[in-house]
Amino acid sequence: MLAVFDKSVAKSPEALQNASSELVSALKDGFLVSHFSSVKPGSVAINLGHAGVLAYSMDKQSPFLPRLFAVTDDIFCLFQGHIENVAHLKQQYGLGKNANEVIIVLEAYRTLRDRGPYPADQVLRDFQGKFAFVLYDGSSKTAFVAADADGSVPFFWGTDSEGDLVISDDKDVISKSCTKSFAPFPKGCFFTTSGGLRSFEHPLNELKAVPRVDSSGDVCGTTFKVDEGSRKETGMPRVGSAANWSQHY
């Protein structure tokens, strides 16, 4: 999968950028999505206008970690993995028997955005299994990205020459634009347009940036880890039914 978001939608953390990297714009002239299409047979690209682009391919996917895509009410979602408690979540969100993981993620997001009965970290902890997903809400121009607590799905994020956020399950694809300014997406975390990066496993703790060294000994992006010695003043606030969840995180 591939997602590139313009920095107006999802600005990449400055800590990801390696000053020595010769970065390339992922969005200019469709550079990165064109490369993705050239190396991923049967790929599909979704143009999000000024917000960016999504792309996916079913080629060479693992039967245990399938890729799924769905869109509803101008909300787009790319999902990879397998959620074990699907039956429970379908009942919780009032979904039909044919609903799969990506539909569950879409409905969970819509519920948070429109009614917000639970904090986002609790909703993500309810997903039991191996997963990573990228979601874009066209109505509010916001992004929502998350990965499971074990980092079971290959999932990378980085920054390009424009400060745009690039996400992919293929490090060879992401390196074409981000060179050495990328890293694995933090385990048990989620990233949103307005709230930045947070841990859903440890929502009361801050995250600290740690320089990442690759197999060749070069600094390559930054990993983010839970700082067990720091605690936020308050937990994530619950959002009232009249509020738009996407504007609070």
Disulfide bonds with the S-S distance in Angstrom:
none
